[in-house]
């Protein structure tokens, strides 16, 4: 059983929001964790990923400079700090855990190999 618990919320444009994803220790140490998002009518896209062993991170072009992914290994938790939020950031955000491939640098590949949380709605108005 894979359990990924996310938290989201609603903010005004220009504001900030921090997402949290708590995973089981076994899932968390699969090597790569990340955040994807899916807006209405659009496909799911990668926002940020992190190699849990060495903290190497990768970001999608649309969020670079605004979002920061980080982790707390002791809590089996990955975070997504979102700043300077825009209405276009409105989406369901999904926490992703690599299911074996460790493709943190390749969002498209990781998307096909991940276990997912249930998703959390982020609304920017």
N, C-alpha and C positions, 0 to 999 in steps of 0.2 A: 504494500500500500504506500503510495506517494502522497505526502501531505505538504502542500505549500500554501501558507497562509499570508495573504497580502492585506494591506490597509491603504486606503486612498482618501479622497475627499474632494471638496469644491473650493475654488479660490477665484479671486478677481484677477483680471489680466494684469500682468506685471508682478504678481505675487509669487509666493513660494509654497512648495509642498514637499513633504518627505514621505516616501513610500518605504514600507518595511516588508520583508519576506522572510518568514521563519520556516526553515526546513528541518527534516530529520537529519541527524548527524551522518547517517549513511548516504543520503541523497546529497547533502551539502558537500561532501568530500569526493564527489564524482569528478571534480577538477574545474568545471566551468559553471558559473551561475550568471543569469542575466535578466534583463527586462525587455520585453517586447510590448508593442501597443497596436491596437486596432481601432481605427476610427470608422464610423458608419460608412458603408459602401467601399471601404478600402481593405486591402489585404493586411495581414499582420506583418509588422516590420520591426526590426531590431532597433532598440534605443541605446542599450549599453550592456556590456558584458565584463566579467571579471574572472580571471584565473584565481581560484581560491587558494592555491598553494603559494603563489608569489605576488599576488596583487596587480598583475598586469591587466590593464583595462583597455576597452575599445568602445568607441562611440559612433552612433549614426550621424551623418552629416547634419541632419536637421536639429540635433540637440547639442552638438559640440559647443563648448563654452558656456552652456547654460545648465546642463545636467551633470551630476557627479555620482558615480557608483562607488560604493564602499562596502566593507564587511566587518562583522564582529565574529571571528571564528569561535570564540568561547560560547556565543549565543546561537551559533548556526544561523546567522542572520545576515542578509544582504540588504543594503539600503539604496534608494535612488533619491538624491537631493535634486529637486527641480526648482530652478530659479528663473526669473524673467519669463514667466509662463504666458503663453499666447492662446487665444481661442483655438487655434489650429492644433494645439496640444491636447485638446479634448479627445479622449479615447478611453477604451478599456485597456488597462495595463496588466500584463501577465508576467508573473515571475516564471522564469525558465530554469530548469536544471538539466544539464547535459546528462544523457543516458548512456554515455560510454565513449563517444567520439572525441570530446574535448575540443570542439571546433569554435573556440571563443572568438577567434579573429574572422570567422566566416559566418556571418549572420544567417545567410541563406541555408547553409549546411546545418547549422545549429538548430534552425527552425524545424527541420525534418527529423531531428534526433533528440528532442527535448521532452522531458516531462513538465507538465504545466500546473500552475496554481489555477484557482477558479476564476481569476481576474478581478480587478477592482476598478470602478468607474472614477475617472478623473475628469472634472468639468471645470473649464476656465471660461468665465463670462466677463 
